[in-house]
Amino acid sequence: LSGRFLSQEFHQHAAINERWNNFTVTEEMGLRCDSFRVQGSLSGILHNSFKDNFASFFGLEYFSPMGTLFISHSRAVTFPTALDKVYERQTLRAEKTYQTQIGIRSRILNKKGEFSLCTFQKDLSDLLQWDSSIQKVYNVDKAKIQGVEAEFTYNFNKKSSIFINYTYLSAYNKTNSTRLIGRPRHKATLGLEKSFLENFQWGILLSFRRNIINIDPENATNTTPGDNYFVANTHLSYFWKENLKLSLRCENLFNKHYQSVK
């Protein structure tokens, strides 16, 4: 990487986040020049029910005439919620995720559009998994989720935009080499946003999920192909003041029965 430094950013930020029964302190830093940017953060997490833990992020962006190349690596921790504890099959452990992502973003079509393409991989320990056959939450010892994601965004004008996203997903239980339940192999999403009457904004989100594996309701030790499904959500927002927005959301317009899994 080469280039004259246009600016240099270095800052430390201490943030306190109190959510449920955990306490988080975060330190952030960044460095930027005309051809690249580096960002990083480290968070210490104290929890009164689980062993003390941490989260981290490191990201590098390289700016070229073709677009922005980026790579990042992060560690995240997900604690069981109060509802998870109600439905736990055994004593639950906190979920740990190591994620690596590599991709490119590029402005196209007279800079009105943006296209991005990336590949990602998540290695998970103690994945929190919902078993619909017995209505219980349990931990998967080791899991891997990897795939490729492509997204296109286009701004027709200052008031209208559209985005299209497609993700190919491969999600496996590494302990027994089986697919993770509830996670579609193919995900496609179409979104539209439209502003009108100065302070109003309307949007709709259409999602399609295909090739899903679920627990066999007749034999909980087996899996069975799940149904493909299509979901539509819409919202209407009113921007009352600069820092105040009122929103009305309507999810699952066609009342489709489905289970959303991260």
Phi, psi and chi 1 to 4 in degrees:
 res  aa     phi    psi   chi1   chi2   chi3   chi4
   1 LEU       -  132.8  -59.2  177.9      -      -
   2 SER  -140.2  160.5   62.0      -      -      -
   3 GLY   148.0  152.3      -      -      -      -
   4 ARG   -73.9  135.5  176.5  176.0   53.9   85.7
   5 PHE   -69.5  119.7  -83.9   86.9      -      -
   6 LEU   -88.8  -37.0  -63.5 -178.2      -      -
   7 SER  -155.6  156.4   65.7      -      -      -
   8 GLN  -129.7  126.7  180.0  171.1  -48.9      -
   9 GLU  -114.0  128.7  -60.1  174.3   -1.6      -
  10 PHE  -149.8  115.0 -176.5   90.2      -      -
  11 HIS  -146.5  150.0   61.7  -86.1      -      -
  12 GLN  -114.0  132.2  -67.3 -176.4  -31.7      -
  13 HIS  -127.6  121.4  173.5   64.9      -      -
  14 ALA  -103.9  119.8      -      -      -      -
  15 ALA  -124.6  140.4      -      -      -      -
  16 ILE  -111.3  124.2  -63.1  175.5      -      -
  17 ASN  -123.1  111.6  174.9   29.7      -      -
  18 GLU  -104.3  110.5  -64.3 -175.3   63.1      -
  19 ARG  -138.2  122.1 -175.6 -178.0   61.9 -179.5
  20 TRP    56.0 -117.3  -70.7   90.3      -      -
  21 ASN  -123.5   40.8   50.8   -5.8      -      -
  22 ASN  -131.8  156.4   69.6   81.0      -      -
  23 PHE  -129.1  125.2  176.3   83.1      -      -
  24 THR  -124.4  134.7  -55.9      -      -      -
  25 VAL  -122.0  130.0  176.5      -      -      -
  26 THR  -121.8  137.2  -58.6      -      -      -
  27 GLU  -116.0  130.4  -68.6  -71.0  -23.2      -
  28 GLU  -124.3  151.0  -61.5  176.6  -12.4      -
  29 MET  -150.1  157.4   59.7  173.7  -69.8      -
  30 GLY  -154.7  154.7      -      -      -      -
  31 LEU  -141.8  133.2  177.3   67.0      -      -
  32 ARG  -140.0  141.6  179.1 -173.6  173.4   93.3
  33 CYS  -137.1 -168.5   77.2      -      -      -
  34 ASP   -72.5  -16.3   60.3  -11.6      -      -
  35 SER  -117.8  -11.4   60.5      -      -      -
  36 PHE  -154.9  163.7   70.6   88.6      -      -
  37 ARG  -140.7  137.4  175.8  169.8   57.5 -171.1
  38 VAL  -121.0  134.6 -179.4      -      -      -
  39 GLN  -133.9  148.4  -66.6  177.2  -63.2      -
  40 GLY  -156.0  155.7      -      -      -      -
  41 SER  -152.9  155.1   67.4      -      -      -
  42 LEU  -142.0  129.2  178.8   64.7      -      -
  43 SER  -123.0  132.5  -58.9      -      -      -
  44 GLY  -100.0  133.2      -      -      -      -
  45 ILE  -122.4  125.4  -53.2  169.3      -      -
  46 LEU  -109.1  130.5  -55.4  179.1      -      -
  47 HIS  -133.9  136.8 -160.9  -70.2      -      -
  48 ASN   -80.1   -6.5   64.9   -1.1      -      -
  49 SER  -117.7  -15.4  -60.6      -      -      -
  50 PHE  -128.5  159.9  -62.6   91.1      -      -
  51 LYS   -59.2  141.1 -176.2  178.7  179.1 -179.8
  52 ASP   -53.5  142.3  -62.2  -13.3      -      -
  53 ASN  -143.5 -178.9 -131.1  -50.8      -      -
  54 PHE  -146.0  159.9   73.5   93.8      -      -
  55 ALA  -129.8  150.8      -      -      -      -
  56 SER  -148.5  160.4   61.4      -      -      -
  57 PHE  -149.5  137.4  170.6   82.5      -      -
  58 PHE  -136.6  128.7  172.5   80.4      -      -
  59 GLY  -137.4  142.6      -      -      -      -
  60 LEU  -129.9  129.8  172.1   64.6      -      -
  61 GLU  -121.5  136.0  -66.4  175.7  -66.8      -
  62 TYR  -120.1  123.2  175.1   66.2      -      -
  63 PHE   -94.5  120.5  -50.1  112.2      -      -
  64 SER  -130.9  167.8   72.7      -      -      -
  65 PRO   -59.9  -27.6  -25.4   34.9      -      -
  66 MET   -77.2  -23.0  -67.5 -178.7   57.2      -
  67 GLY   149.2 -165.9      -      -      -      -
  68 THR  -105.5  117.8  -59.2      -      -      -
  69 LEU   -88.5  136.4  -57.6  172.6      -      -
  70 PHE  -139.7  150.0   59.9   88.7      -      -
  71 ILE  -144.0  140.9 -179.3  171.3      -      -
  72 SER  -148.4  156.0   66.1      -      -      -
  73 HIS  -140.9  137.7 -178.1   74.7      -      -
  74 SER  -145.7  159.1   61.7      -      -      -
  75 ARG  -125.4  131.4 -177.0 -174.4 -166.5  -86.3
  76 ALA  -131.9  154.7      -      -      -      -
  77 VAL  -127.5  131.8 -179.1      -      -      -
  78 THR  -119.6  119.7  -57.8      -      -      -
  79 PHE   -91.0  145.0  -63.3  107.7      -      -
  80 PRO   -57.7  139.5  -22.9   33.9      -      -
  81 THR   -82.1  173.5   64.8      -      -      -
  82 ALA   -61.6  -35.6      -      -      -      -
  83 LEU   -70.1  -37.6 -170.4   59.7      -      -
  84 ASP   -58.7  -40.8  -70.9  -22.7      -      -
  85 LYS   -64.5  -31.9  -62.4  -69.6  -72.5 -178.5
  86 VAL   -65.9  -38.3  172.1      -      -      -
  87 TYR  -104.3   18.1  -69.6   98.6      -      -
  88 GLU   -68.8  139.0   64.2 -178.4    3.0      -
  89 ARG   -82.4  -33.3 -170.0  171.2   73.2 -177.4
  90 GLN  -144.6  178.1   79.0  -90.7   -5.9      -
  91 THR   -60.6  118.9  -59.0      -      -      -
  92 LEU   -80.3  148.0  -66.2  174.5      -      -
  93 ARG  -113.8  157.6  -57.5  179.7  -63.6  -85.7
  94 ALA   -68.8  141.3      -      -      -      -
  95 GLU   -85.5  132.0  174.5 -175.8  -56.5      -
  96 LYS  -115.3  132.8  -81.9   80.0   67.0  178.8
  97 THR  -127.1  128.5  -55.9      -      -      -
  98 TYR  -110.9  119.5  -68.5   88.0      -      -
  99 GLN  -124.2  133.6  175.6  169.1  -44.2      -
 100 THR  -120.1  137.9  -59.2      -      -      -
 101 GLN  -138.7  135.0 -179.2  175.3 -106.3      -
 102 ILE  -134.5  133.3  -57.5  173.6      -      -
 103 GLY  -170.1 -171.8      -      -      -      -
 104 ILE  -141.2  143.0 -176.0  171.1      -      -
 105 ARG  -122.7  138.8  -69.2 -171.7  -59.5  -91.5
 106 SER  -144.6  137.3 -178.6      -      -      -
 107 ARG   -83.3  132.0  -56.3  -70.3  -65.6 -177.9
 108 ILE  -136.4  175.5   57.1  177.1      -      -
 109 LEU    52.5   59.3  -59.1  176.6      -      -
 110 ASN    58.8   33.6  -65.1  -37.5      -      -
 111 LYS    66.4   11.7  -64.1 -173.1  176.8 -179.1
 112 LYS   -84.0  -18.3  -72.5 -172.6  174.1 -176.9
 113 GLY  -120.3  157.4      -      -      -      -
 114 GLU  -135.6  132.8 -179.2  177.0  -86.8      -
 115 PHE  -118.7  135.9  175.6   76.8      -      -
 116 SER  -133.2  145.9   63.9      -      -      -
 117 LEU  -141.1  129.1  178.1   67.3      -      -
 118 CYS  -147.8  156.6   74.0      -      -      -
 119 THR  -117.5  147.3  179.7      -      -      -
 120 PHE  -142.9  157.3   58.8   89.2      -      -
 121 GLN  -145.5  132.2  177.0  175.4  -59.0      -
 122 LYS  -119.0  127.4  -63.9 -179.1 -178.4 -179.5
 123 ASP  -109.0  121.4  -71.3  -67.2      -      -
 124 LEU  -118.3  141.1  -58.0  102.7      -      -
 125 SER  -116.2  136.0  -59.6      -      -      -
 126 ASP    57.6   45.1  -60.1  -38.7      -      -
 127 LEU   -56.2  129.9  169.1   67.0      -      -
 128 LEU   -80.0  116.1  -66.7  165.4      -      -
 129 GLN  -124.5  133.6  178.0   72.5   61.6      -
 130 TRP   -93.9  127.7  169.5 -104.0      -      -
 131 ASP  -105.5  103.5 -172.1  -21.9      -      -
 132 SER   -69.5  -21.9   57.6      -      -      -
 133 SER   -70.1  -30.7   65.4      -      -      -
 134 ILE  -118.7    3.0   58.0  175.1      -      -
 135 GLN    56.9   47.5  -57.9  -68.5  -57.7      -
 136 LYS  -135.0  156.2  -66.6  -66.8 -177.6 -179.1
 137 VAL  -108.0  137.4  179.9      -      -      -
 138 TYR  -144.1  171.8   63.4   96.7      -      -
 139 ASN  -100.5  132.6  -71.9  111.2      -      -
 140 VAL   -92.9  122.2  175.0      -      -      -
 141 ASP   -56.0  -53.7  -69.6  -21.6      -      -
 142 LYS  -136.7  135.0  -61.5  -70.7 -177.3 -178.9
 143 ALA  -145.2  156.6      -      -      -      -
 144 LYS  -134.1  130.9  175.4  173.4  -74.7 -171.2
 145 ILE  -125.5  121.6  -60.4  174.5      -      -
 146 GLN  -142.3  160.9   56.9 -170.0   -0.4      -
 147 GLY   175.5 -170.3      -      -      -      -
 148 VAL  -130.6  138.5  177.8      -      -      -
 149 GLU  -130.5  134.6 -176.4  174.8   54.8      -
 150 ALA  -125.9  138.9      -      -      -      -
 151 GLU  -142.7  140.6 -176.8  168.5  -61.5      -
 152 PHE  -127.5  129.2  171.1   71.1      -      -
 153 THR  -123.8  136.7  -56.6      -      -      -
 154 TYR  -137.7  129.6 -174.7   78.2      -      -
 155 ASN  -101.4  108.0  -62.5  -53.6      -      -
 156 PHE   -64.0  -41.0  -63.4  100.5      -      -
 157 ASN  -161.1 -167.5   47.8   51.8      -      -
 158 LYS   -68.9  -14.9  -68.5 -177.0  178.6 -179.8
 159 LYS  -110.4  -11.3  -65.1 -174.2  176.0 -177.9
 160 SER  -135.0  138.6  -57.4      -      -      -
 161 SER  -151.4  161.5   63.2      -      -      -
 162 ILE  -141.0  147.1 -176.5  174.2      -      -
 163 PHE  -140.9  146.8   82.3   89.6      -      -
 164 ILE  -128.0  132.5  -57.0  171.2      -      -
 165 ASN  -132.7  137.9  176.2  -77.1      -      -
 166 TYR  -133.4  135.8  168.8   75.8      -      -
 167 THR  -131.4  129.4  -56.4      -      -      -
 168 TYR  -101.0  127.5  173.4   82.2      -      -
 169 LEU  -125.8  133.0 -162.3   67.4      -      -
 170 SER  -121.5  113.1  174.9      -      -      -
 171 ALA  -127.4  118.6      -      -      -      -
 172 TYR  -131.8  146.6  -79.0   87.9      -      -
 173 ASN   -82.3  112.1 -178.3  -27.2      -      -
 174 LYS   -73.3  -18.9  -66.1  173.4   65.1  176.6
 175 THR   -69.5  -42.4  -55.0      -      -      -
 176 ASN  -122.8   10.3   54.9   21.2      -      -
 177 SER    58.1   38.5  -60.2      -      -      -
 178 THR  -116.5  158.8   58.6      -      -      -
 179 ARG   -68.1  146.1  -80.2 -175.7   61.6 -177.7
 180 LEU   -73.1  139.7  -69.1  173.2      -      -
 181 ILE   -76.8  149.9   61.5  174.3      -      -
 182 GLY    79.6    2.3      -      -      -      -
 183 ARG  -110.3  116.8  -70.4  166.5  174.4   81.4
 184 PRO   -71.0  145.6   25.7  -33.9      -      -
 185 ARG   -72.1  -34.6 -177.8   82.1   74.5 -175.5
 186 HIS  -124.3  132.8  -55.2  -81.1      -      -
 187 LYS  -131.9  128.6  -59.4 -168.3  -63.5 -177.8
 188 ALA  -130.1  137.4      -      -      -      -
 189 THR  -137.1  137.9  -55.8      -      -      -
 190 LEU  -126.2  129.1  171.1   66.2      -      -
 191 GLY  -128.7  142.1      -      -      -      -
 192 LEU  -128.5  139.0  -62.0  168.9      -      -
 193 GLU  -129.8  135.7  -67.7  -80.5   -8.1      -
 194 LYS  -142.3  125.3  172.5   68.5  175.4  177.7
 195 SER   -98.9  143.0  -61.3      -      -      -
 196 PHE  -154.3  163.1   60.2   97.9      -      -
 197 LEU    49.2   36.3  -63.7  179.9      -      -
 198 GLU    71.8  -49.3 -156.3  168.7  -51.3      -
 199 ASN  -114.7    2.7  -66.6  -31.6      -      -
 200 PHE  -105.9  148.9  -75.8   90.5      -      -
 201 GLN  -140.6  132.4 -176.8 -176.1   67.7      -
 202 TRP  -121.3  144.0  171.2   80.0      -      -
 203 GLY  -147.4  155.6      -      -      -      -
 204 ILE  -139.2  143.0 -171.8  167.3      -      -
 205 LEU  -128.2  120.9 -170.6   68.4      -      -
 206 LEU  -113.2  126.3  -51.0  174.8      -      -
 207 SER  -128.1  139.0  -59.4      -      -      -
 208 PHE  -127.1  134.0  178.2   70.0      -      -
 209 ARG  -125.5  135.0  -55.8  -69.5 -174.1  -97.7
 210 ARG  -139.1  149.9 -177.9  176.5 -179.2  -87.4
 211 ASN    64.8   76.3 -165.3  -20.6      -      -
 212 ILE  -118.8  143.8  -55.1  168.1      -      -
 213 ILE  -110.4  130.6  -67.4  -64.8      -      -
 214 ASN  -126.7  167.7  -72.2  -33.7      -      -
 215 ILE   -71.1  136.2  -65.5  -66.8      -      -
 216 ASP   -68.9  118.0 -171.8  -19.3      -      -
 217 PRO   -63.6  -21.4   22.3  -31.9      -      -
 218 GLU   -91.7  -17.5  -62.4 -178.5   -0.1      -
 219 ASN  -150.7  101.4 -175.1   -8.7      -      -
 220 ALA   -65.9  -13.5      -      -      -      -
 221 THR   -84.6   -8.7   61.2      -      -      -
 222 ASN  -113.5  162.9  -65.8  -28.3      -      -
 223 THR  -113.0  161.9   57.8      -      -      -
 224 THR  -143.8  149.2 -176.5      -      -      -
 225 PRO   -60.1  132.9  -24.0   34.5      -      -
 226 GLY   -89.6  169.2      -      -      -      -
 227 ASP   -78.0  139.7  -65.9  -29.5      -      -
 228 ASN   -68.2  151.2  -56.5  -31.1      -      -
 229 TYR  -146.4  155.4   64.0   86.4      -      -
 230 PHE  -125.1  128.9  171.8   80.4      -      -
 231 VAL  -127.5  138.9  176.6      -      -      -
 232 ALA  -124.4  129.1      -      -      -      -
 233 ASN  -123.9  148.2  -57.6  -34.4      -      -
 234 THR  -140.3  159.2 -172.9      -      -      -
 235 HIS  -148.8  154.9   74.4   87.8      -      -
 236 LEU  -132.3  126.4  178.9   65.8      -      -
 237 SER  -123.4  146.5  -60.3      -      -      -
 238 TYR  -124.6  121.4  174.9   70.1      -      -
 239 PHE   -89.3   97.9  -65.1   87.5      -      -
 240 TRP   -75.2  -52.0 -171.6    7.8      -      -
 241 LYS  -133.1  179.3  -65.2 -177.6  179.4 -179.8
 242 GLU   -57.7  -39.8 -176.3  177.5   -7.3      -
 243 ASN  -113.9   21.5  -62.6  -41.8      -      -
 244 LEU  -135.5  123.5 -178.9   60.8      -      -
 245 LYS  -130.4  131.9 -179.9  176.1   73.5  170.6
 246 LEU  -105.2  131.1  -56.2  177.5      -      -
 247 SER  -130.7  145.1  -64.1      -      -      -
 248 LEU  -123.5  122.3  176.1   65.5      -      -
 249 ARG  -116.4  143.2  -64.6  178.2   58.5   87.0
 250 CYS  -130.7  112.9 -177.5      -      -      -
 251 GLU  -106.1  150.1  -60.5 -171.8   -8.4      -
 252 ASN    55.8   62.7 -161.1    3.6      -      -
 253 LEU   -57.3  -33.4  -69.4  175.0      -      -
 254 PHE   -98.2   12.2  -54.7  114.7      -      -
 255 ASN    54.7   46.6 -163.4   29.4      -      -
 256 LYS   -83.3  134.4  178.1   66.5  177.8  177.2
 257 HIS   -83.2  119.7  177.9   70.4      -      -
 258 TYR  -158.3  167.1   71.4   99.1      -      -
 259 GLN  -124.5  124.1  177.9 -174.1   -7.3      -
 260 SER   -91.6  126.9  179.6      -      -      -
 261 VAL  -124.7  134.6  179.7      -      -      -
 262 LYS   -70.9      -   64.5 -178.5  177.1   61.7
